[in-house]
Amino acid sequence: MLSLKEKFAVFRLRNMSFFYRLLGRYQVAIDYLQKITQTAHASDRDWWHLGLLLSQLERWEEAAQSFQKAVQISRRKAQYLYWLGTAQENLGNTAEAEVLYDEAVLGNYGTALAAKGHILMKKEIYEEALELFREYLKTSPKDTEVLNAAGLCFFYLGDTDKAGHYLGQALALKPRDQTISHNLGLTYIRQQKYPEALQIYENMDQHHDKEICKSMAFCYGCVEKWEESLQYYRKALEVDPDDPETKLNMASIYAKNGESTRALEILKDLLLSNPQDTDILNNLAWTYENLQLLEEAEHNYWRSLALSPGNPYVIYNLACCLKKQEKYLEAIDILEHLGKMKGWQKIAWTTIAQIYEGLEAKSLAVDYYNKALGLE
């Protein structure tokens, strides 16, 4: 039993810790609480508050020990289980964290639903994560972090309409949030809503973030605003001058803007350090094709195809290049191969039909047009 003097001493230490926590001086607040936890007078709440303070400083191992002490004194308090789970998760012990979150959920601590959902999301188990997020949002519908996470789950599952719905809700609640804005922008890009994506990005502050610059450049390219696209690719290169993806995309825009010679310079330079990159070779071939250097184009398409034999984009580009050179039999042979690939039948059969139509082989042209329409 504590004497009145001892009770006052503990009361004073708790108040001093609370005062310094309010000031953001977490280490001083920790020092005061540890004077209590070093005695036999520490309560479960003392250990819990100590764990919270240690968490603020990301001292997760010490925090886990403090939360464990709180749980040992009172395991019925679900918030202690939740915070012990959080510490274990930050220490990389996700299996232990999941068990603790499950126990916290049974104790009606809803935040644990979202915490376990985030773990499942990291494991790419999106359907189960969504179930937890949606259950949590029934009681906390304005939690922007969870709305954002739910939107991303739908995005990864390919449901961009629902992704846009949740991300839109999150952004409405937190309009200046750069992460949510970028995720909604990416969703619009996936939906090919490039003007809407640009509207999101143009309202953002981080126009010097590499990924945002690349997304803006891509959108401007898709709406054929070549100069604006190049401007943002240049900004991305200011952040990361050696990023091959940015240089590759920039070369593509130069080619589309009629600056094929400049595009070739970039692509040849990229090829020196990435001689087996199929995307670089494909773009190099396409640029040669734009310059009407069809033999060079064909050569590089074949090089690209040798490195990625099943790439339908390269196969189709090569077939079109062969067609331009009037190498019709080779083009048809390649297109027949393309027609066996899922999602490419219509374009393959239509292109073969056009070749036969140009050769005045009308019966064969009709046959392939019918195949393209699914009428065979």
C-alpha positions as CSV (number, residue, x, y, z in Angstrom):
1,M,0.0,0.0,0.0
2,L,1.4,3.4,-1.0
3,S,1.8,6.1,1.5
4,L,0.4,9.5,0.9
5,K,3.9,10.8,0.2
6,E,4.6,8.0,-2.3
7,K,1.3,8.6,-4.1
8,F,2.0,12.3,-4.4
9,A,5.5,11.5,-5.8
10,V,4.0,9.2,-8.5
11,F,1.3,11.7,-9.3
12,R,3.9,14.4,-9.8
13,L,6.1,12.2,-12.1
14,R,3.0,11.3,-14.2
15,N,2.0,15.0,-14.5
16,M,5.6,16.1,-15.5
17,S,5.7,13.4,-18.1
18,F,2.4,14.5,-19.5
19,F,3.5,18.1,-19.5
20,Y,6.7,17.4,-21.5
21,R,4.8,15.1,-23.9
22,L,2.5,18.0,-24.7
23,L,5.6,20.1,-25.5
24,G,7.0,17.4,-27.8
25,R,9.9,16.8,-25.6
26,Y,9.5,13.1,-25.6
27,Q,12.8,12.0,-24.1
28,V,12.2,14.1,-21.0
29,A,8.7,12.7,-20.8
30,I,10.2,9.2,-21.0
31,D,12.7,10.0,-18.3
32,Y,9.9,10.9,-15.9
33,L,7.9,7.8,-16.6
34,Q,10.9,5.5,-16.3
35,K,11.3,6.8,-12.8
36,I,7.9,5.2,-12.1
37,T,8.5,2.0,-14.1
38,Q,11.7,1.3,-12.3
39,T,9.7,0.9,-9.1
40,A,6.9,-1.5,-8.1
41,H,4.3,1.3,-8.4
42,A,4.0,1.3,-12.2
43,S,0.5,0.6,-13.5
44,D,-0.5,-0.8,-16.9
45,R,-1.2,2.7,-18.1
46,D,2.3,3.9,-17.1
47,W,3.8,1.1,-19.2
48,W,1.4,1.9,-22.1
49,H,2.2,5.6,-22.0
50,L,5.9,4.8,-21.9
51,G,5.5,2.6,-25.0
52,L,3.6,5.4,-26.8
53,L,6.4,7.8,-26.1
54,L,9.1,5.4,-27.2
55,S,7.0,4.8,-30.4
56,Q,7.2,8.5,-31.1
57,L,11.0,8.2,-31.2
58,E,10.7,4.9,-33.2
59,R,12.5,3.0,-30.5
60,W,10.4,0.0,-31.3
61,E,12.2,-2.7,-29.4
62,E,11.9,-0.8,-26.1
63,A,8.3,0.2,-27.0
64,A,7.4,-3.5,-27.5
65,Q,8.9,-4.3,-24.1
66,S,6.8,-1.6,-22.5
67,F,3.6,-2.6,-24.2
68,Q,4.3,-6.2,-23.3
69,K,4.4,-5.2,-19.6
70,A,1.0,-3.4,-20.0
71,V,-0.5,-6.5,-21.6
72,Q,0.9,-8.7,-18.8
73,I,-0.9,-6.5,-16.2
74,S,-4.2,-6.2,-18.2
75,R,-4.6,-8.3,-21.3
76,R,-8.3,-7.3,-21.5
77,K,-7.5,-3.8,-22.7
78,A,-7.5,-4.2,-26.5
79,Q,-5.6,-1.0,-27.1
80,Y,-2.5,-2.5,-25.4
81,L,-2.7,-5.5,-27.7
82,Y,-3.0,-3.2,-30.7
83,W,0.0,-1.1,-29.8
84,L,2.1,-4.2,-29.0
85,G,1.1,-5.5,-32.5
86,T,2.2,-2.1,-34.0
87,A,5.6,-2.4,-32.3
88,Q,6.0,-6.0,-33.5
89,E,5.0,-5.0,-37.0
90,N,7.6,-2.2,-37.0
91,L,10.2,-4.8,-35.8
92,G,9.4,-7.0,-38.8
93,N,7.5,-9.6,-36.8
94,T,4.3,-9.5,-38.9
95,A,3.0,-12.9,-37.9
96,E,3.1,-11.9,-34.2
97,A,1.5,-8.6,-35.1
98,E,-1.4,-10.3,-37.0
99,V,-2.2,-12.5,-34.0
100,L,-2.2,-9.4,-31.7
101,Y,-4.4,-7.4,-34.1
102,D,-6.9,-10.3,-34.3
103,E,-7.1,-10.4,-30.5
104,A,-7.5,-6.6,-30.4
105,V,-10.4,-6.9,-32.9
106,L,-12.1,-9.4,-30.6
107,G,-11.8,-6.8,-27.9
108,N,-13.8,-4.4,-30.2
109,Y,-10.7,-2.2,-31.0
110,G,-11.6,-1.2,-34.5
111,T,-8.3,0.4,-35.4
112,A,-6.8,-3.1,-35.4
113,L,-9.0,-4.0,-38.4
114,A,-7.2,-1.3,-40.5
115,A,-3.8,-2.3,-39.1
116,K,-4.3,-6.0,-40.2
117,G,-5.7,-4.8,-43.5
118,H,-2.4,-2.9,-44.1
119,I,-0.4,-6.1,-43.4
120,L,-2.6,-8.1,-45.9
121,M,-2.2,-5.3,-48.4
122,K,1.6,-5.5,-48.1
123,K,1.3,-9.2,-48.8
124,E,-0.8,-8.4,-51.9
125,I,-3.9,-10.2,-50.4
126,Y,-6.1,-7.4,-51.6
127,E,-9.5,-9.0,-51.3
128,E,-9.1,-9.8,-47.7
129,A,-7.5,-6.4,-46.9
130,L,-10.5,-4.8,-48.5
131,E,-13.0,-6.7,-46.3
132,L,-11.2,-5.3,-43.2
133,F,-10.9,-1.8,-44.6
134,R,-14.6,-1.6,-45.5
135,E,-15.6,-3.0,-42.1
136,Y,-13.5,-0.4,-40.4
137,L,-14.9,2.4,-42.5
138,K,-18.4,1.7,-41.3
139,T,-17.4,3.2,-38.0
140,S,-14.7,5.6,-39.2
141,P,-15.8,6.8,-42.6
142,K,-13.6,9.8,-42.7
143,D,-10.3,8.1,-42.1
144,T,-8.3,9.3,-45.2
145,E,-5.5,6.8,-44.7
146,V,-7.8,3.8,-44.9
147,L,-9.9,5.3,-47.7
148,N,-6.6,5.7,-49.7
149,A,-5.6,2.1,-48.9
150,A,-9.0,0.8,-50.0
151,G,-8.7,2.8,-53.2
152,L,-5.3,1.3,-53.8
153,C,-6.6,-2.3,-53.2
154,F,-9.3,-1.7,-55.9
155,F,-6.6,-0.2,-58.2
156,Y,-4.4,-3.3,-57.9
157,L,-7.4,-5.5,-58.4
158,G,-8.2,-3.7,-61.7
159,D,-11.4,-2.0,-60.5
160,T,-10.5,1.6,-61.3
161,D,-14.1,2.9,-60.9
162,K,-14.2,1.8,-57.2
163,A,-10.6,2.9,-56.8
164,G,-11.5,6.4,-58.0
165,H,-14.5,6.4,-55.7
166,Y,-12.5,5.8,-52.5
167,L,-9.6,7.9,-53.5
168,G,-12.0,10.8,-54.5
169,Q,-13.6,10.6,-51.0
170,A,-10.1,10.7,-49.4
171,L,-9.0,13.7,-51.5
172,A,-12.3,15.6,-50.7
173,L,-11.5,15.2,-47.0
174,K,-7.8,16.0,-47.4
175,P,-7.4,18.1,-50.6
176,R,-3.7,19.0,-50.3
177,D,-2.5,15.4,-49.6
178,Q,0.1,14.7,-52.2
179,T,0.1,10.9,-51.8
180,I,-3.7,10.6,-52.3
181,S,-3.6,13.1,-55.2
182,H,-0.9,11.1,-56.9
183,N,-2.8,7.8,-56.4
184,L,-6.0,9.3,-57.9
185,G,-3.9,10.7,-60.8
186,L,-2.6,7.2,-61.5
187,T,-6.1,5.9,-61.4
188,Y,-7.2,8.4,-64.0
189,I,-4.2,7.5,-66.1
190,R,-5.2,3.8,-65.9
191,Q,-8.7,4.9,-67.1
192,Q,-7.1,6.9,-69.9
193,K,-8.7,10.1,-68.4
194,Y,-5.7,12.2,-69.1
195,P,-7.2,15.7,-68.8
196,E,-8.7,14.7,-65.4
197,A,-5.3,13.3,-64.3
198,L,-3.6,16.5,-65.4
199,Q,-6.1,18.6,-63.4
200,I,-5.1,16.6,-60.3
201,Y,-1.4,16.9,-60.9
202,E,-1.5,20.6,-61.7
203,N,-3.1,21.3,-58.3
204,M,-0.3,19.6,-56.5
205,D,2.7,21.3,-54.9
206,Q,5.4,18.7,-55.6
207,H,6.2,19.4,-59.2
208,H,9.8,18.5,-58.5
209,D,9.0,14.9,-57.4
210,K,10.3,12.6,-60.1
211,E,7.3,10.2,-60.3
212,I,4.8,13.1,-60.4
213,C,6.8,14.8,-63.2
214,K,6.9,11.6,-65.1
215,S,3.2,11.1,-64.7
216,M,2.5,14.7,-65.9
217,A,4.8,14.3,-68.8
218,F,3.1,11.0,-69.8
219,C,-0.4,12.7,-69.6
220,Y,0.7,15.7,-71.7
221,G,2.1,13.2,-74.3
222,C,-1.2,11.4,-74.4
223,V,-3.1,14.6,-75.2
224,E,-0.4,15.5,-77.8
225,K,1.0,18.5,-75.9
226,W,4.6,17.6,-76.8
227,E,6.4,20.6,-75.4
228,E,4.7,20.4,-72.0
229,S,5.5,16.7,-72.0
230,L,9.2,17.3,-72.7
231,Q,9.3,20.0,-70.1
232,Y,8.2,17.6,-67.3
233,Y,10.5,14.9,-68.5
234,R,13.4,17.4,-68.3
235,K,12.3,18.2,-64.7
236,A,12.3,14.5,-63.9
237,L,15.8,14.2,-65.3
238,E,16.9,17.1,-63.1
239,V,16.0,14.9,-60.1
240,D,17.5,11.7,-61.5
241,P,19.7,12.4,-64.5
242,D,20.4,8.7,-65.2
243,D,16.9,7.3,-65.1
244,P,16.6,5.2,-68.3
245,E,12.8,5.0,-68.3
246,T,12.6,8.8,-68.3
247,K,15.1,9.1,-71.2
248,L,13.2,6.3,-73.1
249,N,9.9,8.1,-72.8
250,M,11.5,11.4,-73.7
251,A,12.9,9.9,-76.8
252,S,9.4,8.7,-77.8
253,I,8.0,12.2,-77.4
254,Y,10.8,13.7,-79.5
255,A,10.0,11.2,-82.2
256,K,6.2,12.0,-82.0
257,N,7.1,15.7,-82.2
258,G,9.0,15.2,-85.4
259,E,12.4,15.4,-83.8
260,S,13.4,11.8,-84.7
261,T,17.1,12.6,-85.0
262,R,17.2,13.8,-81.4
263,A,15.2,10.7,-80.4
264,L,17.8,8.5,-82.1
265,E,20.6,10.2,-80.2
266,I,19.0,9.4,-76.9
267,L,18.1,5.8,-77.8
268,K,21.6,5.0,-79.1
269,D,23.1,6.4,-75.9
270,L,20.7,4.3,-73.8
271,L,21.5,1.2,-75.9
272,L,25.2,1.4,-75.0
273,S,24.5,0.8,-71.4
274,N,21.4,-1.4,-71.9
275,P,22.2,-3.5,-75.0
276,Q,19.6,-6.1,-74.2
277,D,16.7,-3.9,-73.3
278,T,13.7,-4.8,-75.6
279,D,11.9,-1.6,-75.0
280,I,14.8,0.5,-76.1
281,L,15.3,-1.6,-79.2
282,N,11.6,-1.5,-80.0
283,N,11.6,2.3,-79.7
284,L,14.8,2.6,-81.7
285,A,13.2,0.5,-84.5
286,W,10.0,2.6,-84.4
287,T,12.1,5.8,-84.7
288,Y,14.0,4.4,-87.7
289,E,10.6,3.5,-89.2
290,N,9.4,7.1,-88.7
291,L,12.5,8.2,-90.7
292,Q,11.6,5.7,-93.4
293,L,14.8,3.8,-92.7
294,L,12.9,0.6,-92.9
295,E,15.8,-1.9,-93.1
296,E,17.3,-0.4,-89.9
297,A,13.9,-0.6,-88.3
298,E,13.4,-4.2,-89.3
299,H,16.8,-5.2,-88.0
300,N,16.1,-3.7,-84.6
301,Y,12.7,-5.1,-84.4
302,W,14.2,-8.6,-84.9
303,R,16.8,-7.9,-82.2
304,S,14.0,-6.9,-79.8
305,L,11.9,-9.9,-80.7
306,A,14.9,-12.3,-80.2
307,L,15.2,-11.0,-76.6
308,S,11.4,-11.2,-76.0
309,P,9.9,-13.7,-78.4
310,G,6.3,-13.4,-77.0
311,N,6.1,-9.6,-76.9
312,P,2.9,-8.8,-78.9
313,Y,3.8,-5.1,-79.3
314,V,7.1,-6.0,-81.0
315,I,5.5,-8.7,-83.1
316,Y,2.9,-6.2,-84.4
317,N,5.4,-3.4,-85.0
318,L,7.6,-5.8,-86.9
319,A,4.7,-7.0,-89.1
320,C,3.7,-3.4,-89.9
321,C,7.4,-2.7,-90.9
322,L,7.5,-5.8,-93.1
323,K,4.2,-4.7,-94.7
324,K,5.6,-1.3,-95.6
325,Q,8.5,-3.1,-97.3
326,E,6.0,-5.2,-99.2
327,K,7.4,-8.4,-97.5
328,Y,3.8,-9.6,-97.3
329,L,4.4,-13.4,-96.8
330,E,6.7,-12.7,-93.8
331,A,4.2,-10.2,-92.4
332,I,1.3,-12.6,-92.7
333,D,3.3,-15.4,-91.1
334,I,4.1,-13.2,-88.1
335,L,0.5,-11.9,-87.8
336,E,-0.8,-15.5,-87.8
337,H,1.4,-16.0,-84.7
338,L,0.1,-12.8,-83.2
339,G,-3.5,-14.0,-83.8
340,K,-3.0,-16.8,-81.4
341,M,-2.3,-14.4,-78.5
342,K,-5.2,-13.4,-76.2
343,G,-6.5,-9.9,-76.9
344,W,-4.7,-9.6,-80.2
345,Q,-6.9,-11.6,-82.6
346,K,-8.9,-8.8,-84.0
347,I,-6.0,-6.5,-84.9
348,A,-4.0,-9.5,-86.3
349,W,-6.8,-10.7,-88.5
350,T,-7.7,-7.2,-89.6
351,T,-4.1,-6.4,-90.7
352,I,-3.9,-9.7,-92.6
353,A,-7.2,-8.8,-94.3
354,Q,-5.8,-5.4,-95.3
355,I,-2.7,-7.1,-96.8
356,Y,-4.9,-9.4,-98.9
357,E,-7.2,-6.6,-99.9
358,G,-4.2,-4.6,-101.1
359,L,-3.1,-7.7,-103.2
360,E,-6.7,-7.9,-104.6
361,A,-7.1,-11.3,-103.0
362,K,-10.7,-10.4,-102.1
363,S,-11.9,-13.8,-101.0
364,L,-9.1,-14.2,-98.5
365,A,-9.5,-10.6,-97.4
366,V,-13.2,-11.3,-96.6
367,D,-12.3,-14.5,-94.7
368,Y,-10.0,-12.6,-92.4
369,Y,-12.3,-9.7,-91.9
370,N,-14.9,-12.2,-90.8
371,K,-12.4,-13.8,-88.4
372,A,-11.7,-10.3,-87.0
373,L,-15.5,-9.9,-86.4
374,G,-15.8,-13.4,-85.0
375,L,-18.0,-14.5,-87.9
376,E,-16.0,-17.5,-89.1
